[in-house]
């Protein structure tokens, strides 16, 4: 993510207080140091104490922000961006179209502000088995958020099985688009690729 003084996908809205800005700066410093070391010597060969040294913090500080090394890669600030984008869609828009536009808008903001980190993160998720496994576990909170937003738009309960199926399908499709993007060298049009995956869902999974 960008520093507190520069535009960031996660920092829209009122200016944050000094304490919160310092937390964001520390989290960013740890993440940047980790990505730099992962690039130089590999994920598995990089211990947390080395990340702490590179970020000029203590190992305990790293663990305070990121309970595990996997969390350094997998923890992000993207969910609030997606939530805000979908909530901003017109009320008369169908849920599927609201998801499409919200996903497109939020992903474009991420690309505009955090493309380098997005590339590093998705590449690691593709290459490191432990990260792929943890990423699947971490999808729960994101799915819960999207179910809540869609429940408000549709009047259905947030635990409605059809809502859960739609949300699960959306996240699975987006993940496949991201992994395909990595396999293609991260040089293609990611927005178009995500749009293509959502088209498959919109037409009812027909081929």
N, C-alpha and C positions, 0 to 999 in steps of 0.2 A: 504494500500500500504506500501511498505518498505520505510525506511528512505532514504534520499538522498545519504547516504554513502554506502548503500547496494543495491544489484541488485534489480531491480523492473521491472515489466512488462511494465511500462509506461515510462521508462527512458533509452531506447536504443538510441544509437547515440551519438553525441558530448556531452561533459560534459556541464551542464547548468551553467549559471552565479550565483553568490552568491545570488542576489536578488530573482531569480526564485527558487533556492534551498530552501531559507527561506520560500517562499510561499508554496512550496510543504510540507515542514516540518510542517508548521502551519496547513495546510489542513489535513495532516495525523494525527497530534495530536488531532485535533477536532474529526475526524472520529473514531480514536481508543477509545477516551474517551466516545464518544456516544455509540459505540458498547458495551463497557464494562458496561455502565449504563443500556442499553437496556437489556443486559443479566441478570443483577442483579435485576432490578425492573420493567422491561417491557417497551415497546415503549411508550404507551400512558401515563404512569406514570412518564415519564422523561421529564421535561421542558428544554427549551433551556438554561436558565440561569444556571441550574445545569450542563449541558454539558460544558458550558463556564468555570465554576468554576473548573471542573475536568480537563479541558484542559489547565488551567491557562491562559485564555484569557478573554477578555470582551465579553458580549453578542453581542455588535455591531460588533466585529471581526468575531464571528460565522456567523452573518447574511451577512457580507461582502463576505465570502467564500461560504456560503450556504443560499440563500434567505429564505428557509423554512426548517423546521425540516425534512420533507420528502426528501429534496435534499441531506441531509447528507448521506442517504442510497442510493439514486438513482443516484447521480452524481458520475461518475467514469471516468477513463482514458482508457477505453477499445476500444473505436472506432478507435483511431489512430493505435492501435495494429492490429485490424482486417483489416483496410485499408491498412497498410503496408504489411501485410501478403498476401492479394489478389493481390496487385500491384506487388509483387515479383514473382508471378506465371508466368510460361512460356507463351509467347504471343500466341503460337499455342494451348494452352489448351482451351477447351470449357468453356464458362462462368459458367456452372453448376459445372464442375470439379474444376475450379478455386475457386469458392465459397466453395466447400467441403474442399479442401485442406487448403484454407485460414482460414476457421472457425476452422478446426482441429488444425492447427499450432498455431493460436492465443489463442484458449482455452487451449491448452497444456501449453503455456507460463503463462497464468493466473493461472492455477493449480499449476505450478511449483513455482511461486513466491507469489501468493496471495490466496492460498487455504482457509486459515482460514477466510479471509474477504469474499471470495466468498460464503462460507457456511453460514456465518452470514447474508449476504445481501439477498441471495435467500430464506433463512428461514423467514426473516422478510417480504419479498415480498409475501410469501405464506400466512403468518399469519395475516398481517395487511391490512384490506380493503383499507384504504386511500393510502397505498403504491402501491397496485395493480392498483388502478385507475390512479395514477400519472405516474406509469411506462408505461402504455399504451400511455399516452400523450407524454411522453419523447421519444418515439420510432421514432418520426418524424425526428429528426436530424440524427439519425443512418440510417434510411431508405434513407434519402437524400444523405448521404455519399455513401452508397452502390450503389444507382442508378447512381451516378456520376462515380464511378469506373467501373461499368458494361457498362455504356454508352461509356466510352473510349475504352473498350475492344471490343465492338460490333459495334460501329459506329452509334448506335441509339441515339436519343435525350434523355436527362436525364429524361424527363417527359413522355417518351413512356409508354403507358398503360401496355404493356406486361412486360416491365422491372419492373414497379411498382408492378405488380401482383407477379412476381417472388420474389422480395425483401420482400414483405409483407408475402409471404408464408414461406420464409426462417426464418424471425424473429419470426413468430408465431410458427414454428416448434421448433426452438431453445428454445423459452420460455416454450413450453410444455415439452421439454426434461429436462429443469432445474427444473420445478415444479414436474415432475415425480421423479427426483433425490432426491428432498427434501422429497417427500412422502415416498420414499424408505429408508429414514434415512441418506442420503448423504454418503453412504458407497460403492455404486456400481461404476462401471466404467463409468464416465460421458462422456468421449470421445466416447466410444462405443455406449452409449445411443444417443448422438448427431448424430453419424454416422448412426444409425438406423433410426432416424427421417428424415435425408436427403435422405436416401435410398427410403423412402416412396414418397418423392417429385420427386426423379429422375425417378421412375418407373411410374409416372403419377397418383399418388393417388389411384392406384388399391389396393385391399385387397386380 
